[in-house]
Amino acid sequence: SILEKGILLGTPPVVTTNPNSLEEQAKKIMPKKGWEYIKGGAGEASTMDADRLAFRQWKIVPRVLTPTTPRDLSTTLFGERYDTPVLMAPIGVQSWYHDDKEIGTATACANLRVPFTLSTAASTNIEELVEKVPQGPKWFQLYWPLDEEITASILSRAKTNGFKVLVVTLDTWTLAWRPYDLDPASVPFIVGEGDEVGFNDPVFRRKFAERTDGETPEESKVQAGMYWCSEVFPGVSRSWEDLKILKKYWDGPIVLKGVLSVEDAKLAVQHGMDGVIVSTHGGRQLDGAVGSLDVLPDIADAVGDKITVMIDSGIRTGADVLKAVALGAKGVFLGRPVVYGLGIDGAAGAEAVIAGILADFDLTMGFSGAKTIGDIKRSLLKKVSYPG
Ligand code: FNR
């Protein structure tokens, strides 16, 4: 059971069980470069604040004398049954946090049967990930290259290697104003370093060789990094019509990540998309934006009966997962906390964090009077207006 897998009945944890201490513990242990990169938000990080405040404004009104055992946390997404509505968000360059990198996080997810999303900016190649972690459900996140041939090649590799759902991130067509990367005090890194999915792509390699008289990305990292970034973060935004290109190369479900407006969610439906992830990218792109939970109920009301509405940004506890589900999310993605766990104790640390949040969610459901995911209704929540 989740409880047995979780930290409650396990050996004393290395990773703190206190969601408020996790970041501080990770800061002490994880490599400085990784810490500097993961902790920050765009601009003054006001979107990061909004993501958390949005969760704090909703409170659970629990029920008593409502039998909630045994509980069934299972749910179905795109025809696949999962044990819980919790998934792992795509997080790039995980070698910066721990040597276990994406293999550690994917192993943790597979052990708990939580879908793992591999980033286009991963430090683990598609083929290597699947070879080392063949078990467990896997989704693939695309940073969409300008070059259609490179796009087709990456998508075909993801498909061949068994990735089921395509997540297309739309809020990062260029990198944002990120003081933690731009400041003189930030830890310098080579652009594109650790981008194994791109650097190992045969079409990308061929095109790079053509530009450089036969060099490989490994021989000329800086140039390869610049070329790769000019493809995936080109500073040119796409249009709704361009989604046709993706449909040409991906016949499975396609989910748009970074949708915060009801109008865009409706356009996603009109353009034949299968789902949206309501997301602020963890507050790392547009500073001054709404929190993702702030807009979730409106988006769920507008399109929730037509496509699969999911959420990330600011999920830290079991109560957060319950609130997101109550406000219309069919899937809830964890981000930074799992990577803090990875940074603290590798695969085991990532697993401890996910298991902890699942155990907490299970308890939260029980205390709230919910026996199944279907019982988690909006009427379980009350909106308050006091700060914190
Ligand atoms: C991200 N995120 C992200 N998203 C994506 O689509 N592709 C990526 O490669 C990355 N990389 C990445 C790196 C780091 C260090 C962070 C913190 C985030 C965004 C991620 O998928 C998700 O939207 C956020 O992490 C959600 O916010 P919280 O809950 O982690 O704060």
Boltz pocket constraint, residues with backbone or C-beta under 6 A from the ligand:
constraints:
  - pocket:
      binder: B
      contacts: [[A, 37], [A, 38], [A, 40], [A, 89], [A, 90], [A, 91], [A, 92], [A, 93], [A, 119], [A, 120], [A, 121], [A, 122], [A, 141], [A, 169], [A, 257], [A, 279], [A, 280], [A, 281], [A, 282], [A, 283], [A, 284], [A, 312], [A, 313], [A, 314], [A, 315], [A, 333], [A, 334], [A, 335], [A, 336], [A, 337]]
      max_distance: 6.0
